[in-house]
Structure formats: structure tokens, C-alpha cells
Amino acid sequence: MKQKGFMLPALIISVCLFLVLSAAVVWTAARKPFVLRQLIETNVSTLVKEILPASEYVCLVYNYQSVTQRAYNPGNWLNARNVLIVLDGTIKLGFNCEEINVKESGSRLIMDMPAIKIMAHEQYPERAHSYDLAGGGVFPRSIKPQEILDLLGDSKLEKENQVRENEELMKQARDSAEALFKPLLELNPSIKGKYNIIFNW
């Protein structure tokens, strides 16, 4: 009787262990596809990050020339004139490649791209041309580079706002990035022929 009393708790413990192990096996099996999918997506994302530039990328360089009229008074009202200033500038459009999010959906490799933004804006007052507007004529006038920038004031910010609102320019920047990144990614045998690359802006 003592032996039977001893075996009963042991049997209960064995059954409990069996149920716990069975539940663990079922849970692991159920999670396996999810875990594998996460692993695949992580590997693909890592692969893409290794191929693409690691930091900021400039996808479009926009050169412009602005023509602005300003009132110019170099300290003496007798010399006050309306002047025309022709100024060259360069705006670089791009994004940070670290912000690209990569995910896999069947045979599609989806690239969630960051918004295009202005990476740099340079103006060249030392190369600017200025002209007096007097008596119905246009006459060359020499103005110092810093004076030109002072006369133009907030025109640099205005130009940046114009670029941000220029959808055609933004489209050119996006198209330029896709035209470079897609063939670059397809050079890798783990991607070429296996995935259809989708850029999501």
C-alpha cells in the first residue's frame, strides 16, 4: 500500500510534465512560421542596408539662377537706385538612407522611403551680377557679395519653400533615387530574380 501511495504522486508529476512539454512543442510549432518570417525579413533588411549608402544620399542637384529687383542705397540718397541682382545657387535634394524601412511581402521587396528634403543650399554672391535700373536703361554696377546677400534678405528661404512645393522637382528626385538603387540592389544574386522591388514614398 505504501508503494502504491508513493507511485501516485510520481504519476501525477509525470503527466503534468508531459502536458507542459506538449504545450511547449505546440507553441513553438505555431510560432515557427512567424519566427522564420521575422528572420528572413531581418536578413533581407540587413542585406539591403549593406548594399545601399550608409548615410545621407543626394539624389538631385538643382542649379538655379534668380533675378531679383531691390532698392539700393549705399549710404547716400543721391546714389539710391533700383538694382537688378542676378544670383546663382545650388540646392541639393536627398534623404538619410538610415531611415529606409525594408520589408518582404511574398515576392515583393518593399522599400519604405523617407521624404525628400533639402540637404544643402548654397548661393554664390561672389559670382553675382548687379545692374542699375535708371532712366529706362540697365547699367552694370558693382556691389559687394555681403551687400548682395543683405539686399536679398529672406529670398534664400523663399527659394527653398518654392522647391519644396515643386512636385515635379520632387518627382525627379524620387525617380533619380529609384533609377540608382534598383539596379544596384538587383546586382545581388540573393535579390535578382527573386524579388520585385517596390519603392513606397
Beta strands, then each sheet from edge to edge (+ up, - down):
strand 1: 56-72
strand 2: 81-96
strand 3: 101-105
strand 4: 108-112
strand 5: 117-123
strand 6: 129-134
strand 7: 137-141
strand 8: 196-200
sheet 1: 1+ 2- 5+
sheet 2: 1+ 2- 6+ 7-
sheet 3: 3+ 4- 8-
end
